[in-house]
Every structure is written in C-alpha cells, then in structure tokens.
Amino acid sequence: MKTSLHLSLYVAVLCVAAATAHAAQLPPDLAKAVADYDAAQIKGDGAELKRLLADDYTLINSSASTENKGQLIADYTAPGYKLDPFAVREPFEKVWADGAVMGGIATLSGTDGGKHFEVTLRFADIWARRRGAWQVIYTHVSKPGK
C-alpha cells in the first residue's frame, strides 16, 4: 500500500485523541468507546476494530479514495506498521443523542513497511450509537491548506 494512502487511514486515531482530551464532556459510554478505539488502532487489534467500526463504515482518505471497514482493518493490522504518539491541534467535537462528530488536525508519524512516514492531516470522524453501542460510521480526511 502506498504510504500516503496508508497514513490517511489512520486518521480515526486522531478523532480518538481529540475526544480523549475532552472526555469529561462526552457521554461515558462514548468516551469509553473512543478510548477503546484509540487503543485498538495503536495496538493493531483487529478484533476490537471490527467491534468498533460499523459494518457499513466508509473512509474518504486524503487521496480522495474510498475505503471500507475490511480495508481499514487490514491496514491497521499490516505487518511493519507502527504509529508514533501524536497530538491533535484545533480539536472539535459535536455530540447529540445518538451521534457525534469529532476531529481536528494532527501530524502522524511512524513506520510503514520499514519506512518512516510523517503527514499532517485534517479529519472528521462520525460516531453513531446503534443497538446501544457506539461505532465509527464515517471518516473524512484531507490535507490542511497552508
């Protein structure tokens, strides 16, 4: 997979970091789902990602390509991928009864296939509470303007 495409997939991690910074304001069950999602992405935990991503999950990555749940999980669990710690700038979150949008800007770095990467991305993640459980249903990623 091309590094730029691969990196854009990891933008969902950014949503988690933004939400974690404001977890006290989030409903407790959403804050837990966000924390679980964060841990699953960093650990490359395919089973947790499967639980936390909706079956109809869609990602529009920074290359304007569309990916689904299976593709995102494959990328997170790929051998040779490691994401470094990062900080979210300009975090935002909007929460309503059974949904939430969280996002911001972050610079991601790490290794992918033995090669170092670094990319700055703007992201928005949409969460929905379905059958009593929070799941990510949609992520949109872009490269911020100068």
C-alpha positions as CSV (number, residue, x, y, z in Angstrom):
1,M,0.0,0.0,0.0
2,K,1.3,3.5,-0.7
3,T,2.4,5.3,2.4
4,S,0.3,8.4,1.8
5,L,-2.9,6.3,1.4
6,H,-2.0,4.1,4.4
7,L,-1.4,7.1,6.6
8,S,-4.7,8.7,5.7
9,L,-6.4,5.6,7.0
10,Y,-5.1,6.2,10.5
11,V,-6.9,9.5,10.9
12,A,-9.5,7.8,13.0
13,V,-6.9,7.6,15.7
14,L,-6.9,11.4,15.6
15,C,-10.5,11.6,16.5
16,V,-9.9,9.4,19.5
17,A,-7.1,11.7,20.7
18,A,-9.2,14.8,20.3
19,A,-12.1,13.2,22.2
20,T,-9.8,11.9,25.0
21,A,-8.7,15.5,25.6
22,H,-12.3,16.4,26.3
23,A,-13.6,13.0,27.6
24,A,-15.1,14.7,30.7
25,Q,-17.6,16.4,28.4
26,L,-18.5,13.2,26.4
27,P,-21.2,10.7,27.5
28,P,-19.3,8.0,29.5
29,D,-20.2,5.2,27.0
30,L,-18.9,7.3,24.1
31,A,-15.7,8.2,26.0
32,K,-15.1,4.5,26.7
33,A,-15.7,3.6,23.0
34,V,-13.3,6.3,21.9
35,A,-10.6,5.1,24.3
36,D,-11.1,1.5,23.2
37,Y,-10.9,2.6,19.6
38,D,-7.7,4.5,20.3
39,A,-6.1,1.5,22.0
40,A,-7.2,-0.8,19.2
41,Q,-5.6,1.3,16.5
42,I,-2.3,1.7,18.3
43,K,-2.1,-2.0,19.1
44,G,-3.4,-3.1,15.7
45,D,-6.1,-5.1,17.4
46,G,-8.3,-6.4,14.5
47,A,-11.0,-7.8,16.8
48,E,-11.5,-4.5,18.6
49,L,-11.5,-2.6,15.4
50,K,-14.1,-5.0,14.0
51,R,-16.3,-4.3,17.1
52,L,-15.9,-0.5,17.0
53,L,-16.3,0.1,13.2
54,A,-19.8,-0.2,11.8
55,D,-20.2,-2.8,9.1
56,D,-21.1,0.0,6.7
57,Y,-18.1,2.1,7.7
58,T,-16.7,4.4,5.0
59,L,-13.5,6.3,4.8
60,I,-12.7,9.1,2.4
61,N,-8.9,9.3,2.7
62,S,-6.5,12.2,1.9
63,S,-6.1,10.9,-1.6
64,A,-9.9,11.1,-2.1
65,S,-10.2,7.3,-2.3
66,T,-13.0,5.4,-0.6
67,E,-12.2,2.5,1.7
68,N,-14.4,0.2,3.8
69,K,-14.2,-1.5,7.2
70,G,-12.3,-4.5,5.9
71,Q,-9.7,-2.4,4.1
72,L,-9.1,-0.2,7.2
73,I,-8.7,-3.2,9.5
74,A,-6.2,-4.8,7.0
75,D,-4.2,-1.6,7.0
76,Y,-4.1,-1.2,10.8
77,T,-3.1,-4.8,11.3
78,A,-0.5,-4.9,8.5
79,P,2.9,-6.3,9.5
80,G,5.5,-3.5,9.7
81,Y,3.1,-0.7,10.6
82,K,3.6,1.3,13.8
83,L,2.1,4.7,14.7
84,D,4.0,7.1,17.0
85,P,2.3,9.1,19.7
86,F,0.8,12.4,18.4
87,A,-1.1,15.5,19.4
88,V,-4.3,16.9,17.9
89,R,-4.4,20.6,17.2
90,E,-7.7,22.5,16.8
91,P,-9.8,19.6,18.2
92,F,-13.6,19.8,17.8
93,E,-16.5,17.7,18.9
94,K,-20.2,17.8,18.4
95,V,-22.4,15.3,20.3
96,W,-26.1,14.7,20.1
97,A,-28.4,11.9,21.4
98,D,-27.2,9.0,19.2
99,G,-24.3,10.6,17.2
100,A,-21.1,12.6,17.4
101,V,-18.6,14.2,15.2
102,M,-15.0,14.6,16.4
103,G,-12.0,15.9,14.6
104,G,-9.0,18.2,14.3
105,I,-5.6,18.4,12.8
106,A,-2.7,16.2,13.6
107,T,0.7,15.2,12.4
108,L,1.1,11.5,12.2
109,S,4.4,9.7,12.1
110,G,5.7,6.2,12.4
111,T,6.8,3.3,10.2
112,D,5.1,1.6,7.4
113,G,6.8,-1.4,5.7
114,G,10.1,-0.4,7.3
115,K,9.9,3.2,6.0
116,H,9.5,6.2,8.2
117,F,6.5,8.5,7.4
118,E,5.1,11.8,8.6
119,V,2.0,13.5,7.4
120,T,-0.3,16.3,8.6
121,L,-4.0,15.7,8.2
122,R,-7.3,17.3,9.0
123,F,-10.0,14.8,9.9
124,A,-13.6,14.4,10.9
125,D,-15.0,11.1,12.4
126,I,-18.7,10.4,12.7
127,W,-19.8,8.1,15.5
128,A,-23.3,6.6,15.9
129,R,-24.9,4.7,18.7
130,R,-26.5,1.6,17.2
131,R,-28.3,-1.1,19.1
132,G,-26.9,0.6,22.3
133,A,-23.2,0.6,21.2
134,W,-21.1,3.4,19.8
135,Q,-19.4,2.8,16.4
136,V,-17.5,4.8,13.9
137,I,-19.5,5.0,10.8
138,Y,-17.7,7.5,8.6
139,T,-14.3,9.3,8.4
140,H,-13.2,12.1,6.1
141,V,-9.6,13.1,5.8
142,S,-7.9,15.9,3.9
143,K,-4.6,17.7,3.8
144,P,-4.9,21.1,5.5
145,G,-4.4,24.2,3.4
146,K,-1.3,26.3,4.0
